[in-house]
Amino acid sequence: GAVVSQHPSWVICKSGTSVKIECRSLDFQATTMFWYRQFPKQSLMLMATSNEGSKATYEQGVEKDKFLINHASLTLSTLTVTSAHPEDSSFYICSATPLGTIPDSPLHFGNGTRLTVT
Amino acid sequence: LAKTTQPISMDSYEGQEVNITCSHNNIATNDYITWYQQFPSQGPRFIIQGYKTKVTNEVASLFIPADRKSSTLSLPRVSLSDTAVYYCLVGGITGGGNKLTFGTGTQLKVEL
């Protein structure tokens, strides 16, 4: 149980275009999902916290107008990279915790989306 | 959020026991300690979680001393497939979810 699915698993786009990445909790509901970015040989960096029915909370240094997050339901959060540039090329990972679980329950991660901007 | 410190890398051989220690001097009273494993181009996978003393599951053991300022992940009899990055995280629930900060992680390399 507790499966998080990301789509697409990889995407190549041209500079200046926008890309949408979906994060779905397949067998549980989550009021909160998290988006991370990971560059090669580096650790995961938290970008933002996605809250169902309200605005996302962005970490310092992350442009909210560039990385649009929508959490429209208890099972889906989307991250849209707007006007993508080569420096946005990275591995994007989402995570979620089932609604109603005890504090500090482990996060369940998606398998990531490899974005390459040419 | 408690900051964690781990060795950058470790090497081992198949069949050996591997112990990875993580320091978290500023751990808060309500914080749990969680370890994740990550393979290249995949999301992290939960390994084990604990609050104090010892926790064991089918893949690993977690040892936490009384002061909780460190923890040790123990992998018994590693195999080549255990080559991965291992992350130690400490944190608590924030706003309904677990806002966790990843440290550098430990790259474990297992050889024949």
Chai-1 contact restraints between the chains, C-beta under 6 A:
chainA,res_idxA,chainB,res_idxB,connection_type,confidence,min_distance_angstrom,max_distance_angstrom,comment,restraint_id
A,T31,B,G96,contact,1.0,0.0,6.0,A-B,restraint_1
A,T32,B,G96,contact,1.0,0.0,6.0,A-B,restraint_2
A,T32,B,G97,contact,1.0,0.0,6.0,A-B,restraint_3
A,S43,B,F102,contact,1.0,0.0,6.0,A-B,restraint_4
A,S43,B,T104,contact,1.0,0.0,6.0,A-B,restraint_5
A,S43,B,G105,contact,1.0,0.0,6.0,A-B,restraint_6
A,L44,B,F102,contact,1.0,0.0,6.0,A-B,restraint_7
A,I93,B,G43,contact,1.0,0.0,6.0,A-B,restraint_8
A,T97,B,G97,contact,1.0,0.0,6.0,A-B,restraint_9
A,T97,B,N98,contact,1.0,0.0,6.0,A-B,restraint_10
A,P103,B,I93,contact,1.0,0.0,6.0,A-B,restraint_11
A,D104,B,Y32,contact,1.0,0.0,6.0,A-B,restraint_12
A,D104,B,G92,contact,1.0,0.0,6.0,A-B,restraint_13
A,P106,B,T34,contact,1.0,0.0,6.0,A-B,restraint_14
A,P106,B,F46,contact,1.0,0.0,6.0,A-B,restraint_15
A,P106,B,Q49,contact,1.0,0.0,6.0,A-B,restraint_16
A,L107,B,N98,contact,1.0,0.0,6.0,A-B,restraint_17
A,F109,B,G43,contact,1.0,0.0,6.0,A-B,restraint_18
A,F109,B,P44,contact,1.0,0.0,6.0,A-B,restraint_19
A,G110,B,G43,contact,1.0,0.0,6.0,A-B,restraint_20
A,N111,B,Q42,contact,1.0,0.0,6.0,A-B,restraint_21
A,N111,B,G43,contact,1.0,0.0,6.0,A-B,restraint_22
A,G112,B,G43,contact,1.0,0.0,6.0,A-B,restraint_23
